[in-house]
């Protein structure tokens, strides 16, 4: 019976890691939506108004990011936009990885090392996903390389 619990825990960690990799690119829109929702609730919009405004702010943030990645030509500016989406994802990756490894290994040094590896993995994955958000760029337009 304990063996089934161990296997189920490993499967749950795998599912959560897959979700983290898949949803990491949406960390910035989520942060914007939560911030706007909290502000709206604090100004008296009520919970329904706060949720609605937070959802709209998330969609606007994601939409503006996609439009900017699609229409901005200079590579350095496209890279800056991509980093704006990747940085919150990497921070979320660090904390998610640290939350998992602090239960599996006693050494704080190794916890930090594995958390940094998780940060890099989530950051690279988010960067690849962000660069594909806007769709393909015509050749010769100076777009970010696709993986």
N, C-alpha and C positions, 0 to 999 in steps of 0.2 A: 504494500500500500504506500509506503514511503517512496518507493521507486516511481510510482505513478505521479506523486506530488512533485518530485524533482523534475521529471520529464515535462509535466505541465508548466512548471515555473520557467524552465528553459524555453519552452514554446511561447509562453507569454512574453518573455524578454525579447525573443526574436520578433514577435508581432509588433511590440512597442518600438523596437529599433527600426523596423520597416516603416512604420507610421512616421517616426521621426525623420527618416530620410525622405519620405514622400512629401511630408507637410512642412519641411524646414523652410522652403522658399516663401511660405506664407507667414513667417514670423513678424515681418515688418507690418504688413497689413493688419494682422491680429493686434499688434501693439498699438497701432494707430486707432483701431476700432475700440479697443478697451479704454484707451486714454480719452477719446471723444465721448464714449459712453459714460465714463465716470464723471467727466466734466458736465455733461448734460444732466446726469442724475443729481449732481451737486447744485446745479442751478434751478432745480425744481421741475425738470421735464417728466419725472415719474419713471417707473421702471420700463414701461412700454416705449416711451419716447427715447429713453437712454439706449435701449437695445436697438431700436430702429436707427437712431443716429449713428451708433457704433457700427452697425452693419453697413450703412451707407458709406461711412468713412473708410471702412475696410475695402469696400468695392472700389471707391474712388482712388484710394492709394494703389491698389493693384492695377487698376485701369490706367492711371497716370504713368505708373512704372512701365507697363507694357507699351504705351504710346511713346514714351520717351526712348525706350530701347528700340522701338521700331523706326523712329524718325530722326533721331540724333545721329549725325554723321561722324563726328570726331571720335576716334577710338578711346582717347583718354576720358572723354565725357561718358561714353557708354560703360567704360570700366568703373567709373565713379558711381554710376547708377547701380551697376551690378553689385558693387561693394556695399552700397546702402542696403541692399536686400540680403546680402550674404552675412554681414556682421551680426545682426540679431540672430540669424540662424546658427551661426557658429557659437554664440554665447549660449543659446538654448541647447546646442549639442554638448557643450562642456558640462552644463548643469545636469542634463539627462544622463550622460555617461558617468559623471561623478556620483549621481544618485544610485546608479546600478552598482558601480564598483566599490562603493563604501560598505556595501553589505557582503561583498565577496572576498575582500582582502584587508588584512589589518594594518598594513604599512601605509601611512599617509603619503609617503614619497611615491609609492607605486600607484596609489589612487590618483595622484596628480598627473603622473606620467600617462596612465591610461585615459584620463580625462582629456589631456591635451591631444592624444591620438584620436579620441572621439571628436574633439573640436575640429581637427584637421579633416577627418573623414566627412563630417557633416558639412563643413564649409566648402569642401571641394564638390560634394554632391549638390549642394545648394547653388554653387556657382554654375555648374553645368546645367542645372535646371533653369536658372534665371536666364542664361544666355539663349535658351530655347523658348522662352516665354513669348517673345515678339515674333517668332517665326523666322523663316530663312531670309537672309539678306541677299539682294542681287550681288553677283560677283563683281569685284572691283569697287565696292562701296565702303570698304574699310570696316566691316562688321567684325564682331568678336568671333573667333574660330569656334566651330561647333564640334562636339565630341560625338 
